[in-house]
Amino acid sequence: MRIPLLSLTLLVACTHAPTATTSAPPKVAALPAITAHGVEAAPFAAPQQATSVLLRNARLIDGTGAEPREGVDVLVTDGAIVRIGAALTAPSEARVIDLAGRTLLPGFIDAHVHLSYSPPASYPEGVVDEVQHNMADAALEGARNARNTLQAGFTTVRNVGGSLADRALRDAIAQGVLPGPRMLVANHAIGITGGHCDGTNSMRPDLLPDAQDYRHGVADGPQEVRKAVRYQIKHGADVIKVCATGGVLSQGDAVGSPQLDPEELSAAVQAANRADRKVAAHAHGNQGIREAVEAGVHSIEHGSILDDQTVRMMTRRGTFLVPTVYVGKVVVDQADEGRLSEGSVAKAREIAPKMRKSFGLAYRGGVKIALGSDAGVFPHGDNGREFSTMVELGMSPMDAIVAGTSRGAELLGLTNVGQVAEGKLADLVVVDGDPLADITVVERPVMVMKGGVIHRAPSWE
């Protein structure tokens, strides 16, 4: 998706933050929830922190793909899982929570979100927001969306394209100032002039003049692309996002047309890899997907038009697919509701059925799949619908859970999340019911813990 570009009206401190896996437990009071219309709603409960928590009598799905285990106890101490077993002895200081057979899973991982963006009510309103909003607006919008994402059970996310405000949001969450998921951020996505990542398409050239160069990710030629990559890294990017093809919500480009050329894609990957960063490539069309894979990107985002040859190439190289299949439904609904531009309506209807078909092709072909929702095109907090959509399209419920837990951690390069295992961070989600029989239960978590801190309190207590 294309994220509105934001005028740089704030000077941002640009020291690189601690890694996303080392955040301290937050010590914050409850924050009021603000509705889309600016009305204060009932606040979420304050996070509940204890030195030790013993979760008793869980039905454990550990994120590895192993069969569920019944009657499991999990002991959490100082933010980490220290013991898993049966009938564990609770330390004297521990809070004991009886799950009564409810399903315990790892905290979910969403590899494709845009936390500083929320869906506008219409295309014109989105353009107005693009011109008027600055980085302060983006950071505050992101704070609300981050909280909603965490409440939905997503304890880690990869923010693939926004602005330098995302770096500030990541750091505030890591420092315990705000509740939210662990974040890996790309800052501005990188693409060609007039391409999917150029947010000034269709605007007068005098509007947002500072948003039309490498600092905002608009780059032409290998050297300018390298400069854009280095600039995002300089300002705290954990991952690099490139636009290899056109997109649905951008103006004036064909959805599957190749954009960054092979030399530019290779330059982006080389510059990122030199700085020990991975590259995620937005790519709908098959030619652009193939060129991005050949350039060495680590993940293809969307992957809407695949063929057998490209699937085999991705499988052979170990390139991930982050399919975002739920958003394919969303944009068609938005088209039907008159919320998109005329050009985006046509592209949404063209790409959605191809996206569904390509997902099945990739899944059956053995491509590594990590869950990514594209939240921001739809409201944050509905990320879990990606699980259900993947299952609707033929993925087994267990494989969908793996895609949203351990497989996501593998893509993000994180070794201490994504599984319920001794020594891992205590990122945990509890749901009522059996997600292997009804995957939709993951959309309604009844308890959420991140790093040993309970952010959604047990609903049955």
Phi, psi and chi 1 to 4 in degrees:
 res  aa     phi    psi   chi1   chi2   chi3   chi4
   1 MET       -  161.7   68.2  165.3  -70.7      -
   2 ARG   -99.1  129.4  178.4  176.1   59.1   89.9
   3 ILE   -99.1  136.5  -68.1  -59.5      -      -
   4 PRO   -56.5  134.6  -25.2   34.3      -      -
   5 LEU   -77.8  148.8  -69.4  166.0      -      -
   6 LEU  -122.2  128.9  -55.9  158.1      -      -
   7 SER   -66.3  139.6   53.5      -      -      -
   8 LEU   -84.4   90.2  -67.2  179.7      -      -
   9 THR  -104.7   -2.1   57.6      -      -      -
  10 LEU  -120.6  145.1  -61.3  176.8      -      -
  11 LEU   -88.9  122.2 -178.7   63.8      -      -
  12 VAL  -103.9  133.5 -179.7      -      -      -
  13 ALA   -68.2  133.8      -      -      -      -
  14 CYS  -119.8   22.6  -61.6      -      -      -
  15 THR   -68.2  142.3   53.7      -      -      -
  16 HIS   -70.9  133.0 -166.4   64.6      -      -
  17 ALA   -77.9  164.0      -      -      -      -
  18 PRO   -57.3  154.6  -20.6   30.4      -      -
  19 THR   -61.6  157.9   60.8      -      -      -
  20 ALA   -64.6  -13.7      -      -      -      -
  21 THR   -95.8    3.5   60.9      -      -      -
  22 THR  -116.7   21.8   57.4      -      -      -
  23 SER   -68.2  142.6   56.7      -      -      -
  24 ALA   -80.7  152.6      -      -      -      -
  25 PRO   -59.9  132.5  -22.2   33.1      -      -
  26 PRO   -70.1  146.0   23.2  -30.6      -      -
  27 LYS  -126.7   79.1  -60.2  176.6 -178.2  178.2
  28 VAL  -130.6  154.8  -65.2      -      -      -
  29 ALA   -82.1  168.6      -      -      -      -
  30 ALA   -63.5  142.1      -      -      -      -
  31 LEU  -109.6  141.5  -65.0  174.2      -      -
  32 PRO   -69.6  142.2   24.8  -33.3      -      -
  33 ALA   -86.3  134.5      -      -      -      -
  34 ILE  -110.5  127.1  -54.0  -61.5      -      -
  35 THR   -75.5  172.5   70.5      -      -      -
  36 ALA   -62.0  -20.0      -      -      -      -
  37 HIS   -99.8   11.4  -56.9  -70.7      -      -
  38 GLY    81.8   11.1      -      -      -      -
  39 VAL   -91.3  132.5  179.2      -      -      -
  40 GLU   -69.7  128.4 -176.8  168.7  -58.6      -
  41 ALA  -106.2  179.2      -      -      -      -
  42 ALA   -61.6  132.3      -      -      -      -
  43 PRO   -72.3  153.4   27.5  -34.2      -      -
  44 PHE   -68.9  153.4  -69.1  122.9      -      -
  45 ALA   -66.2  149.5      -      -      -      -
  46 ALA   -64.2  146.4      -      -      -      -
  47 PRO   -55.8  143.1  -24.4   34.4      -      -
  48 GLN  -107.6  118.7  -60.5  175.7    8.1      -
  49 GLN  -116.7  133.3 -175.5  173.3   -5.1      -
  50 ALA  -139.4  151.9      -      -      -      -
  51 THR   -60.2  -42.2  -58.0      -      -      -
  52 SER  -135.4  142.4  -67.5      -      -      -
  53 VAL  -132.7  129.4  177.4      -      -      -
  54 LEU  -110.2  116.8  179.7   60.7      -      -
  55 LEU   -94.7  118.0  -57.8  175.3      -      -
  56 ARG  -103.2  149.0  -76.4 -153.5 -176.8  -79.1
  57 ASN    56.2   56.2 -168.1   20.4      -      -
  58 ALA   -97.0  152.0      -      -      -      -
  59 ARG   -95.4  106.7 -178.8  175.7 -173.0  -91.9
  60 LEU   -95.5  123.8  176.6   62.9      -      -
  61 ILE  -112.5  109.3  -62.8  177.5      -      -
  62 ASP   -88.0   -2.1   66.3    7.6      -      -
  63 GLY    93.4   -5.3      -      -      -      -
  64 THR   -92.2  -12.0   67.4      -      -      -
  65 GLY    98.1   -4.1      -      -      -      -
  66 ALA   -68.8  156.8      -      -      -      -
  67 GLU   -61.1  149.1  -71.6  -63.3  -47.1      -
  68 PRO   -60.8  151.1  -20.6   31.1      -      -
  69 ARG  -117.9  137.2  -64.4  162.3   55.1 -171.2
  70 GLU   -98.0  154.0  -54.9  -73.8  -14.0      -
  71 GLY    63.1   38.0      -      -      -      -
  72 VAL   -96.5  139.3  175.7      -      -      -
  73 ASP  -106.1  143.5  -66.9   -6.0      -      -
  74 VAL  -130.2  123.3  175.8      -      -      -
  75 LEU  -102.7  125.7  178.2   61.3      -      -
  76 VAL  -113.1  127.9  172.4      -      -      -
  77 THR  -135.8  129.9  -59.4      -      -      -
  78 ASP    50.9   41.9  -65.9  -29.1      -      -
  79 GLY    86.0   -1.4      -      -      -      -
  80 ALA  -124.6  157.7      -      -      -      -
  81 ILE   -82.8  116.5  -60.4  167.3      -      -
  82 VAL  -105.5  -22.2  -64.6      -      -      -
  83 ARG  -155.0  140.5 -114.9 -167.2  112.6 -175.0
  84 ILE  -129.7  129.4  -60.8  173.4      -      -
  85 GLY  -177.5 -159.7      -      -      -      -
  86 ALA  -116.6  138.9      -      -      -      -
  87 ALA    51.7   47.7      -      -      -      -
  88 LEU   -67.8  149.7  -62.6 -177.6      -      -
  89 THR   -83.4  128.2  -59.6      -      -      -
  90 ALA   -79.7  130.0      -      -      -      -
  91 PRO   -58.7  154.7  -21.6   32.7      -      -
  92 SER   -59.7  -31.5   57.9      -      -      -
  93 GLU   -91.1   -1.3   76.3  -79.2    5.3      -
  94 ALA   -76.3  144.3      -      -      -      -
  95 ARG   -85.3  128.5  176.4 -178.0  177.2 -177.7
  96 VAL  -106.8  126.8  178.4      -      -      -
  97 ILE  -123.2  118.2  -58.3  174.3      -      -
  98 ASP   -86.8  115.3 -172.5   -8.1      -      -
  99 LEU   -80.4  -13.1  -59.8 -171.5      -      -
 100 ALA    52.9   41.0      -      -      -      -
 101 GLY    85.2    2.6      -      -      -      -
 102 ARG   -66.6  159.4  -66.9  177.0  176.3   86.6
 103 THR   -84.6  128.7  -56.4      -      -      -
 104 LEU  -108.6  128.9  178.2   66.9      -      -
 105 LEU  -131.1  165.3  -55.5  109.2      -      -
 106 PRO   -65.9  154.6  -13.0   26.2      -      -
 107 GLY   -55.3  138.7      -      -      -      -
 108 PHE   -76.2  153.3  -54.9  140.9      -      -
 109 ILE  -123.6  125.7  -62.3  173.6      -      -
 110 ASP  -112.4  114.4 -167.9  -29.1      -      -
 111 ALA   -87.8    5.0      -      -      -      -
 112 HIS  -151.0   92.0 -168.7  121.3      -      -
 113 VAL  -133.4  167.0  -58.8      -      -      -
 114 HIS  -136.4   83.7  -55.8  -81.4      -      -
 115 LEU   -67.1  -27.8  -78.3  178.0      -      -
 116 SER   -87.3    9.9   60.2      -      -      -
 117 TYR  -128.5  140.1 -177.2   67.7      -      -
 118 SER  -127.9  151.3  -62.0      -      -      -
 119 PRO   -67.3  127.6   22.5  -32.3      -      -
 120 PRO   -74.5  160.5   28.2  -33.9      -      -
 121 ALA   -71.1  -23.2      -      -      -      -
 122 SER  -156.7  165.1   66.8      -      -      -
 123 TYR   -61.0  -46.5  171.1   66.0      -      -
 124 PRO   -58.5  -40.4  -25.8   36.1      -      -
 125 GLU   -63.7  -35.5  -70.6 -175.6   31.9      -
 126 GLY   -64.3  -38.0      -      -      -      -
 127 VAL   -66.1  -43.0  173.9      -      -      -
 128 VAL   -60.5  -44.6  170.2      -      -      -
 129 ASP   -59.7  -39.9  -73.6  -12.8      -      -
 130 GLU   -61.0  -39.1 -173.4  167.3  -16.1      -
 131 VAL   -78.5  -38.4  174.0      -      -      -
 132 GLN   -88.1  -32.2  -68.4 -174.9  -18.2      -
 133 HIS   -76.1  140.5  -78.8 -165.8      -      -
 134 ASN  -115.7 -171.7   59.1   29.4      -      -
 135 MET   -67.8  -29.6  -76.9  177.4   34.4      -
 136 ALA   -64.5  -43.9      -      -      -      -
 137 ASP   -59.4  -43.9  -62.8  -47.6      -      -
 138 ALA   -63.0  -43.3      -      -      -      -
 139 ALA   -64.0  -40.8      -      -      -      -
 140 LEU   -70.2  -39.8  -69.4  170.3      -      -
 141 GLU   -60.7  -41.9 -176.2   76.3   10.4      -
 142 GLY   -63.6  -34.5      -      -      -      -
 143 ALA   -62.9  -43.9      -      -      -      -
 144 ARG   -64.4  -45.2  178.3 -179.8   64.7 -177.8
 145 ASN   -67.5  -34.1  -68.5  -24.8      -      -
 146 ALA   -64.1  -42.2      -      -      -      -
 147 ARG   -63.3  -44.6 -177.6 -177.8   56.4 -160.1
 148 ASN   -63.1  -36.8  -69.8  -19.6      -      -
 149 THR   -65.0  -44.1  -59.2      -      -      -
 150 LEU   -64.7  -41.9 -179.8   58.5      -      -
 151 GLN   -61.5  -25.8  -71.4  -76.6  -46.4      -
 152 ALA   -83.8    2.0      -      -      -      -
 153 GLY    98.4    2.2      -      -      -      -
 154 PHE   -93.7  106.4  -73.6   81.9      -      -
 155 THR   -95.1  -10.8   53.0      -      -      -
 156 THR  -142.4  137.5  -58.7      -      -      -
 157 VAL  -139.2  157.1  -59.7      -      -      -
 158 ARG  -113.8  115.4 -172.3  179.0   60.9  160.1
 159 ASN   -91.0  103.4 -154.2   83.6      -      -
 160 VAL  -102.7   69.5  -77.4      -      -      -
 161 GLY   118.7  120.2      -      -      -      -
 162 GLY  -173.1 -102.5      -      -      -      -
 163 SER  -158.0 -176.8   73.5      -      -      -
 164 LEU   -68.6  -13.5  -58.8 -171.9      -      -
 165 ALA   -62.4  -27.2      -      -      -      -
 166 ASP   -64.8  -35.8  -59.6  -32.5      -      -
 167 ARG   -62.9  -41.8 -167.7  -83.2  -44.0  159.0
 168 ALA   -65.7  -39.7      -      -      -      -
 169 LEU   -64.8  -45.1  178.8   62.0      -      -
 170 ARG   -54.8  -47.0  175.8 -161.4   67.2 -166.2
 171 ASP   -69.1  -37.5  -66.4   -4.9      -      -
 172 ALA   -63.6  -40.2      -      -      -      -
 173 ILE   -66.2  -45.4  -67.9  170.2      -      -
 174 ALA   -61.6  -31.5      -      -      -      -
 175 GLN   -87.7   -0.8  -66.3  159.6    8.9      -
 176 GLY    82.1   12.2      -      -      -      -
 177 VAL   -74.5  -36.0  176.3      -      -      -
 178 LEU  -129.4  148.8  -63.7  170.6      -      -
 179 PRO   -79.6  139.3   28.8  -32.4      -      -
 180 GLY   172.6  173.7      -      -      -      -
 181 PRO   -75.4  159.3   29.4  -34.6      -      -
 182 ARG   -59.5  140.1  -67.8 -179.6 -178.9   80.1
 183 MET  -123.8  136.4  -68.0  178.2   65.1      -
 184 LEU  -108.5  134.1  -85.3   67.8      -      -
 185 VAL  -123.7  149.1  -56.9      -      -      -
 186 ALA  -103.9   -9.1      -      -      -      -
 187 ASN    56.9 -133.5  -65.3  -24.1      -      -
 188 HIS   -76.6  135.7  -67.6  -77.4      -      -
 189 ALA   -73.1  155.3      -      -      -      -
 190 ILE  -116.4  128.9  -62.7  167.1      -      -
 191 GLY  -160.8 -177.9      -      -      -      -
 192 ILE   -79.9  161.3   64.2  170.2      -      -
 193 THR   -57.8  126.7  -62.9      -      -      -
 194 GLY    80.4    6.5      -      -      -      -
 195 GLY   -95.1 -169.4      -      -      -      -
 196 HIS   -61.1  -32.1  179.4   66.3      -      -
 197 CYS   -92.1    5.8  -73.3      -      -      -
 198 ASP   -96.5  100.3 -174.8  -15.3      -      -
 199 GLY   -75.7   -1.8      -      -      -      -
 200 THR   -98.5    9.8   61.0      -      -      -
 201 ASN   -54.8  138.9  -72.5   -0.7      -      -
 202 SER    72.0    1.1   77.9      -      -      -
 203 MET   -93.4  159.2  -70.0 -174.0  179.7      -
 204 ARG   -60.5  142.3  -64.4 -162.0  -34.9 -103.9
 205 PRO   -64.5  -17.9   18.5  -30.1      -      -
 206 ASP   -85.1   -8.6   57.3  -50.6      -      -
 207 LEU   -83.4  136.2  -69.5  175.2      -      -
 208 LEU    48.0   52.9  -59.0  178.3      -      -
 209 PRO   -62.3  -29.4   23.6  -33.9      -      -
 210 ASP   -77.2   -7.5  -66.8  -23.9      -      -
 211 ALA   -96.1   17.1      -      -      -      -
 212 GLN  -119.2   34.0  -58.9  178.3   42.5      -
 213 ASP  -140.3 -173.1   64.4   18.1      -      -
 214 TYR   -60.9  -26.9   71.9   93.4      -      -
 215 ARG   -64.1  -30.3  -67.8  169.3  -63.6  174.9
 216 HIS  -100.5   13.9  -78.1   71.9      -      -
 217 GLY    89.3    4.5      -      -      -      -
 218 VAL   -90.9  111.9 -178.8      -      -      -
 219 ALA  -145.4  140.3      -      -      -      -
 220 ASP  -130.4  127.4  -59.7  -67.9      -      -
 221 GLY    91.5  150.1      -      -      -      -
 222 PRO   -56.3  -41.8  -26.3   35.0      -      -
 223 GLN   -67.7  -39.7 -169.2   52.3   40.7      -
 224 GLU   -68.4  -35.2 -162.1  165.8   52.0      -
 225 VAL   -63.8  -44.0  166.9      -      -      -
 226 ARG   -58.0  -42.2  -70.3 -171.7 -172.0   94.4
 227 LYS   -63.9  -39.5 -167.9  170.9 -174.8  178.5
 228 ALA   -64.5  -42.4      -      -      -      -
 229 VAL   -60.9  -48.3  169.6      -      -      -
 230 ARG   -63.2  -35.1  -69.1  165.9 -179.2  165.0
 231 TYR   -66.3  -42.8 -172.5   83.8      -      -
 232 GLN   -63.6  -40.6  -53.7  -46.0  -45.2      -
 233 ILE   -66.3  -41.3  -67.1  170.6      -      -
 234 LYS   -54.9  -35.4  172.2 -177.4  177.0  179.9
 235 HIS  -100.6   25.9  -69.0  -82.4      -      -
 236 GLY    99.8   10.6      -      -      -      -
 237 ALA   -66.4  134.9      -      -      -      -
 238 ASP   -91.0  -24.0  -55.6  -67.6      -      -
 239 VAL  -144.9  155.9   61.1      -      -      -
 240 ILE  -110.5  132.3  -64.5  -60.8      -      -
 241 LYS  -110.5  129.0  163.9   82.5  173.4  -69.9
 242 VAL  -122.3  155.6  -62.3      -      -      -
 243 CYS  -109.6  103.1  -71.0      -      -      -
 244 ALA   -85.3  -19.6      -      -      -      -
 245 THR  -141.0  177.3   75.5      -      -      -
 246 GLY   -67.7  178.7      -      -      -      -
 247 GLY  -143.7  179.0      -      -      -      -
 248 VAL   -79.5  -47.2  172.7      -      -      -
 249 LEU   -89.7   -7.5  -61.3 -175.5      -      -
 250 SER   -79.3  159.0   46.3      -      -      -
 251 GLN  -105.3  138.5  -54.3  -54.3  -54.2      -
 252 GLY    83.2   11.0      -      -      -      -
 253 ASP  -130.5  151.3   59.5  -12.9      -      -
 254 ALA   -77.5  141.3      -      -      -      -
 255 VAL   -61.4  -35.7   64.5      -      -      -
 256 GLY  -105.5    4.4      -      -      -      -
 257 SER   -69.0  138.2   61.1      -      -      -
 258 PRO   -67.0  144.1   21.7  -30.0      -      -
 259 GLN  -123.0  -86.6  -66.8 -170.5   -8.6      -
 260 LEU   -54.3  132.8  -74.5  168.9      -      -
 261 ASP   -85.4  170.8   64.0   33.0      -      -
 262 PRO   -55.8  -38.3  -29.3   37.2      -      -
 263 GLU   -67.3  -38.9  -68.2   76.6   16.6      -
 264 GLU   -68.8  -41.1  -69.7  167.4  -31.4      -
 265 LEU   -62.0  -43.6  -72.4  165.1      -      -
 266 SER   -63.3  -38.4  -66.3      -      -      -
 267 ALA   -62.9  -41.1      -      -      -      -
 268 ALA   -63.6  -45.2      -      -      -      -
 269 VAL   -64.9  -43.5  172.1      -      -      -
 270 GLN   -63.0  -44.2  -69.4  165.3   10.2      -
 271 ALA   -65.7  -39.6      -      -      -      -
 272 ALA   -67.3  -46.4      -      -      -      -
 273 ASN   -63.3  -34.9  -73.3   -8.0      -      -
 274 ARG   -61.5  -26.8  -77.9  176.7  174.7  -90.3
 275 ALA  -101.0   14.4      -      -      -      -
 276 ASP    61.3   40.8 -162.1   24.4      -      -
 277 ARG  -118.0  148.2  -56.5  -59.2 -161.3  -84.0
 278 LYS   -90.0  165.1  -66.6 -175.5  175.9 -176.8
 279 VAL  -124.0  128.8  178.0      -      -      -
 280 ALA  -107.0  131.9      -      -      -      -
 281 ALA  -115.1  114.2      -      -      -      -
 282 HIS   -62.9  123.9  161.2  102.0      -      -
 283 ALA  -158.8  119.0      -      -      -      -
 284 HIS   -99.4  -47.8  -74.8  -71.1      -      -
 285 GLY   -79.6  150.3      -      -      -      -
 286 ASN   -64.5  -40.4 -169.7   55.5      -      -
 287 GLN   -62.9  -46.1  178.9 -178.5  -19.2      -
 288 GLY   -64.6  -37.3      -      -      -      -
 289 ILE   -61.1  -49.2  -64.9  169.3      -      -
 290 ARG   -62.7  -42.3 -167.4  166.1   55.5 -111.5
 291 GLU   -65.5  -36.5  -70.2  174.3  -10.0      -
 292 ALA   -68.2  -41.0      -      -      -      -
 293 VAL   -63.4  -44.4  173.0      -      -      -
 294 GLU   -62.9  -30.5  -70.1  172.4  -18.9      -
 295 ALA   -75.0  -16.2      -      -      -      -
 296 GLY   102.1   19.2      -      -      -      -
 297 VAL   -64.0  157.9  -57.2      -      -      -
 298 HIS   -91.1  -25.6  -61.2   82.8      -      -
 299 SER  -147.6  146.6   64.4      -      -      -
 300 ILE  -102.8  123.8  -64.3  -65.6      -      -
 301 GLU   -94.6  124.4  -47.2  -63.2  -54.1      -
 302 HIS    87.4  -65.3  -46.5  -58.0      -      -
 303 GLY    56.4   49.0      -      -      -      -
 304 SER   -77.0  -26.4  -57.6      -      -      -
 305 ILE  -126.2   90.3  -53.3  174.0      -      -
 306 LEU  -108.4  154.7  -68.8  167.9      -      -
 307 ASP  -127.3  174.9   61.4   15.5      -      -
 308 ASP   -59.8  -38.9  -69.5  -30.4      -      -
 309 GLN   -63.7  -43.9  179.2 -175.9   -6.0      -
 310 THR   -69.1  -37.3  -54.4      -      -      -
 311 VAL   -60.7  -44.5  165.9      -      -      -
 312 ARG   -63.2  -39.2  -73.2 -166.9  -64.1  -90.8
 313 MET   -63.6  -44.1 -179.7 -172.0  -60.0      -
 314 MET   -63.9  -41.6  -67.8  178.1   67.9      -
 315 THR   -64.4  -43.8  -56.7      -      -      -
 316 ARG   -64.5  -40.0 -175.9  173.7   65.3 -108.2
 317 ARG   -86.8  -10.6  -71.0  173.2  173.7 -103.4
 318 GLY    76.8   21.7      -      -      -      -
 319 THR   -73.8  131.0  -50.5      -      -      -
 320 PHE   -78.5  151.1  -82.2   79.0      -      -
 321 LEU  -110.5  128.9  173.8   64.9      -      -
 322 VAL  -111.6   96.0 -179.3      -      -      -
 323 PRO   -80.3  -25.3   25.5  -32.7      -      -
 324 THR    48.8   45.7   69.1      -      -      -
 325 VAL   -73.0  -27.6  -77.7      -      -      -
 326 TYR   -63.3  -38.7  173.6   62.1      -      -
 327 VAL   -66.3  -22.4   84.8      -      -      -
 328 GLY   -60.5  -38.0      -      -      -      -
 329 LYS   -67.6  -42.5  -69.3 -177.8  175.2 -177.8
 330 VAL   -61.3  -46.8  168.3      -      -      -
 331 VAL   -68.2  -30.3  -66.6      -      -      -
 332 VAL   -66.8  -42.0  171.1      -      -      -
 333 ASP   -61.2  -42.9  -70.9  -16.5      -      -
 334 GLN   -64.5  -36.7  -68.2  174.9  -15.5      -
 335 ALA   -62.4  -44.7      -      -      -      -
 336 ASP   -65.0  -29.6  -67.8  -17.1      -      -
 337 GLU   -86.4   -0.5  -65.4  163.0    1.9      -
 338 GLY    75.6   26.1      -      -      -      -
 339 ARG   -96.7   -4.8  -65.1  172.7   58.0 -174.2
 340 LEU  -112.2  162.3  -54.5 -178.0      -      -
 341 SER   -67.3  163.5   70.7      -      -      -
 342 GLU   -58.9  -42.6 -176.3  177.3  -15.9      -
 343 GLY   -65.4  -39.2      -      -      -      -
 344 SER   -69.8  -31.9  -69.0      -      -      -
 345 VAL   -58.8  -48.7  166.4      -      -      -
 346 ALA   -63.2  -40.7      -      -      -      -
 347 LYS   -69.3  -38.1  -68.6 -168.5  -75.1 -175.0
 348 ALA   -61.6  -44.2      -      -      -      -
 349 ARG   -71.4  -28.9  -69.4  178.9  176.6  150.2
 350 GLU   -72.3  -42.3  171.6 -167.6   -9.4      -
 351 ILE   -87.5  -28.6 -151.6   65.1      -      -
 352 ALA   -57.4  -50.1      -      -      -      -
 353 PRO   -66.2  -31.9   20.4  -31.0      -      -
 354 LYS   -68.8  -36.7  -64.1  176.4 -179.4  178.3
 355 MET   -61.7  -43.8  178.2 -178.8  -77.3      -
 356 ARG   -64.3  -43.7  -68.0 -167.8  -70.8  -90.1
 357 LYS   -64.6  -42.4 -179.8  179.3  178.5 -178.7
 358 SER   -67.6  -33.3  -69.2      -      -      -
 359 PHE   -59.6  -47.9  172.7   79.6      -      -
 360 GLY   -61.5  -39.3      -      -      -      -
 361 LEU   -62.1  -44.5 -165.6   66.6      -      -
 362 ALA   -67.9  -42.2      -      -      -      -
 363 TYR   -63.4  -48.3  177.4   53.1      -      -
 364 ARG   -67.1  -26.7  -67.5 -171.1  -60.1  -88.5
 365 GLY   -84.7   -0.9      -      -      -      -
 366 GLY    85.4   15.4      -      -      -      -
 367 VAL   -67.2  139.6  173.7      -      -      -
 368 LYS   -66.6  127.5  -69.1 -178.0  178.0 -178.1
 369 ILE  -120.3  126.2  -65.8  175.5      -      -
 370 ALA  -115.9  136.7      -      -      -      -
 371 LEU   -63.6  132.7 -179.4  147.2      -      -
 372 GLY  -146.8  132.5      -      -      -      -
 373 SER  -102.4  -26.3   71.0      -      -      -
 374 ASP    68.3   29.8 -143.8   -8.6      -      -
 375 ALA   -56.2  137.5      -      -      -      -
 376 GLY   122.7  -38.2      -      -      -      -
 377 VAL   -72.6  -32.0  179.1      -      -      -
 378 PHE  -124.4  168.4   59.2   87.6      -      -
 379 PRO   -62.6  138.0  -25.9   35.9      -      -
 380 HIS   -65.5  139.5  -63.2  -89.8      -      -
 381 GLY   109.5  -19.6      -      -      -      -
 382 ASP   -94.5   14.0  -71.7  -13.9      -      -
 383 ASN   -54.8  -33.1  -46.7   53.8      -      -
 384 GLY   -64.0  -14.4      -      -      -      -
 385 ARG   -68.7  -15.7  -65.0 -176.0 -178.8 -178.6
 386 GLU   -65.9  -37.5 -176.7   71.5   13.8      -
 387 PHE   -55.3  -52.0  -75.0  109.7      -      -
 388 SER   -63.4  -39.2  -51.3      -      -      -
 389 THR   -68.4  -40.5  -52.1      -      -      -
 390 MET   -61.4  -39.0  -69.5 -167.8  -65.9      -
 391 VAL   -67.6  -40.6  171.3      -      -      -
 392 GLU   -56.3  -32.8  -74.0  174.6   15.4      -
 393 LEU   -91.5   11.4  -65.1  176.9      -      -
 394 GLY   111.2   -5.7      -      -      -      -
 395 MET   -75.9  142.5  179.6  176.0  -93.3      -
 396 SER   -69.9  149.5   74.7      -      -      -
 397 PRO   -55.3  -39.7  -27.7   36.2      -      -
 398 MET   -65.6  -41.9 -177.4   62.6   85.2      -
 399 ASP   -64.6  -35.0  -74.8  -12.2      -      -
 400 ALA   -64.5  -41.5      -      -      -      -
 401 ILE   -63.5  -43.2  -69.3  168.0      -      -
 402 VAL   -60.6  -41.5  169.5      -      -      -
 403 ALA   -59.9  -33.5      -      -      -      -
 404 GLY   -96.3   11.0      -      -      -      -
 405 THR  -135.3  -93.1   54.6      -      -      -
 406 SER   -67.9  -33.5   60.0      -      -      -
 407 ARG   -68.9  -38.1 -154.4   57.5  120.7  175.9
 408 GLY   -63.0  -41.7      -      -      -      -
 409 ALA   -62.3  -39.7      -      -      -      -
 410 GLU   -61.0  -46.5 -179.4 -174.7  -10.4      -
 411 LEU   -60.8  -43.9  170.5   59.4      -      -
 412 LEU   -75.9   -8.9  -87.5   55.2      -      -
 413 GLY    75.3   27.2      -      -      -      -
 414 LEU  -105.0  128.1  -55.1  178.4      -      -
 415 THR  -102.5   -8.2   60.0      -      -      -
 416 ASN  -115.3   16.1   55.1   -2.8      -      -
 417 VAL  -135.0  172.8  -64.1      -      -      -
 418 GLY    95.1   -8.2      -      -      -      -
 419 GLN  -142.2  152.5  -64.3  179.8   36.5      -
 420 VAL   -94.2   99.8 -178.4      -      -      -
 421 ALA  -151.7  150.5      -      -      -      -
 422 GLU   -60.6  134.0  -67.2  179.3    1.5      -
 423 GLY    94.4  -14.9      -      -      -      -
 424 LYS   -82.1  159.7  -56.0  -72.8 -173.8 -177.1
 425 LEU   -63.8  147.0  -68.3  174.2      -      -
 426 ALA   -83.7   70.0      -      -      -      -
 427 ASP   -99.6  109.5  -72.8    8.3      -      -
 428 LEU  -138.9  146.4  -58.1  168.2      -      -
 429 VAL  -130.4  136.8  173.1      -      -      -
 430 VAL  -115.0  134.5  178.6      -      -      -
 431 VAL  -128.0  151.9  -60.7      -      -      -
 432 ASP   -84.0  131.6  -89.2  -31.8      -      -
 433 GLY    97.0 -177.1      -      -      -      -
 434 ASP  -110.0  108.0  178.0    6.4      -      -
 435 PRO   -66.1  -16.8   22.5  -31.9      -      -
 436 LEU   -77.5  -20.9  -59.1 -176.4      -      -
 437 ALA   -96.8  -32.7      -      -      -      -
 438 ASP  -143.9   94.5  176.5   11.3      -      -
 439 ILE   -63.5  -20.5 -169.2   62.9      -      -
 440 THR   -66.3  -15.6   66.2      -      -      -
 441 VAL   -63.5  -23.1  -59.9      -      -      -
 442 VAL   -69.7  -14.9  -58.5      -      -      -
 443 GLU   -76.9   -8.8  -60.6  170.8   18.6      -
 444 ARG  -131.7   66.0  -57.3  178.0  -65.9  -83.9
 445 PRO   -63.5  143.5   22.5  -32.2      -      -
 446 VAL  -105.0   -5.3  -65.9      -      -      -
 447 MET  -159.2  139.3  176.1  178.8  161.3      -
 448 VAL  -135.0  127.7  177.0      -      -      -
 449 MET  -122.5  135.7  174.7 -175.4  -73.8      -
 450 LYS  -128.7  120.3  175.5 -165.9  161.1 -162.8
 451 GLY    57.7   35.2      -      -      -      -
 452 GLY    83.9   -3.5      -      -      -      -
 453 VAL  -103.6  129.3  178.5      -      -      -
 454 ILE   -84.5  115.1  -62.4  172.6      -      -
 455 HIS  -100.0  -27.1  -72.5  -90.5      -      -
 456 ARG  -120.0  112.1 -179.1 -178.3  -77.0  -82.4
 457 ALA   -70.4  151.4      -      -      -      -
 458 PRO   -53.0  122.9  -22.0   31.4      -      -
 459 SER   -72.2  -16.0   61.8      -      -      -
 460 TRP   -94.9   -5.4   60.6   93.6      -      -
 461 GLU   -90.1      -  -75.0 -165.6  -20.8      -
